[in-house]
Amino acid sequence: MTLESLRNDIDALDDQLLTLLNQRMELVRKVGELKRTTNAVIYRPEREKQILDRLHKQNNGLLNQSAIEAIFLEIFAVSRNLELPERVAYLGPEGSFTHQAAESRFGAMSAYTALPTIRSVFESVETGRARFGVVPIENNQEGVVSEAIDLLLEKDLSIAAEAQIPVHFTFATQTEDLSQITHIYSKDIAFRQCSKFLNDTFDGLKAELVPVESTSKAAKLAGQQPYTAAICSTIAAKLFDVPVLFDNIEDSDLNRTRFLILAKNFVNQPSGHDKTTLIAKLPNTESPGVLAEFLQEFNTRHINLTKIESRPLREGATFRYWFLLECEGHASDPDLQDILNHHTADVKLLGSYVRVA
Ligand SMILES: O=C(O)C(=O)C[C@]1(C(=O)O)C=C[C@@H](O)C=C1
């Protein structure tokens, strides 16, 4: 077969794909019209998961699971935009890891707003300026982002979905000779997470580590100033046109950050593979057994508790706490429902959503 004939075959298939995609969009448009008459929500992560699972099961071609996911998440994002364009606010700046997480859920076609603080993302969703907000909640090497956890208590938003992305750092610079680099810009946390690379590569060299507020800012500075470098994400290096000298320079390739997708009054249907996040403000936690008995309620019902985080109540000069809990299952499961019914006054449901593997 010649290259030309292969390309002709590809062109023919692309024509079919386009026709099929447009047929799909016709159906999606009808779904959108139906939803508008019933005031139903457009974003249905559990339905998207159902489609992905079905496709994965019946797949016997060259595409692997992540390839199918990448292609179809983009199709879903375009579909949702056709049903109703929805604005997504995320913790910026542009090119941040949160931007990457937001695009992994909402695709390249959505309308995005980069905001300077986690609080401003919450407020943007709260006031309806954005339909969804994306914020980091924890990193598997560094722990939780306390500001985001505290805002979950303070604000009245729901968790619509979660996203996880691997954190890969690149070393970007316009200077090819490492010995000429005088300053390396990045976030504190990124210097820590790339310490092996920095020690091995810059041992005995004069480069000074300069912490800045974001890895995107680092990339911007490295693009403007000669003899400097940035430790940043690949999208930030691309955005500011700084050549990448080394890729994946992080100490651990298991480094992942988890993000929450927030919305107002959002309820997911069960998907069969869900996680539920709750806030517990238990009375009398000074008395022996109060917390243990509460946790025991999950154990006796065989509900797997996967996370418990204590945060200060900030009530007077005391050391008292509220708890963020995560467990497997959906809030509509009878056992979990049982616990929620027992604790209507002291437990708040933040959401049940598709659990990312
Ligand atoms: O099934 C729906 O509810 C749709 O709106 C369609 C569709 C899709 O493209 O398949 C689009 C958006 C939802 O998040 C889930 C699925």
The ligand as a MOL file (V3000), in Angstrom:
LIG
                    3D

  0  0  0     0  0            999 V3000
M  V30 BEGIN CTAB
M  V30 COUNTS 16 16 0 0 0
M  V30 BEGIN ATOM
M  V30 1 O -27.1840 11.9630 28.3440 0
M  V30 2 C -27.2190 13.1620 28.6280 0
M  V30 3 O -27.7870 13.5720 29.6590 0
M  V30 4 C -26.5820 14.1540 27.7470 0
M  V30 5 O -26.7220 15.3230 27.9770 0
M  V30 6 C -25.6970 13.6850 26.6360 0
M  V30 7 C -24.2310 13.6240 27.0420 0
M  V30 8 C -23.4610 12.9530 25.8560 0
M  V30 9 O -22.7990 13.6510 25.1200 0
M  V30 10 O -23.6010 11.7300 25.7180 0
M  V30 11 C -23.7350 15.0030 27.2540 0
M  V30 12 C -23.5920 15.5540 28.5070 0
M  V30 13 C -23.7680 14.7910 29.7370 0
M  V30 14 O -22.7660 15.1040 30.6590 0
M  V30 15 C -23.8640 13.3480 29.5080 0
M  V30 16 C -24.0340 12.8190 28.2560 0
M  V30 END ATOM
M  V30 BEGIN BOND
M  V30 1 2 1 2
M  V30 2 1 2 3
M  V30 3 1 2 4
M  V30 4 2 4 5
M  V30 5 1 4 6
M  V30 6 1 6 7
M  V30 7 1 7 8
M  V30 8 1 7 11
M  V30 9 1 7 16
M  V30 10 2 8 9
M  V30 11 1 8 10
M  V30 12 2 11 12
M  V30 13 1 12 13
M  V30 14 1 13 14
M  V30 15 1 13 15
M  V30 16 2 15 16
M  V30 END BOND
M  V30 END CTAB
M  END
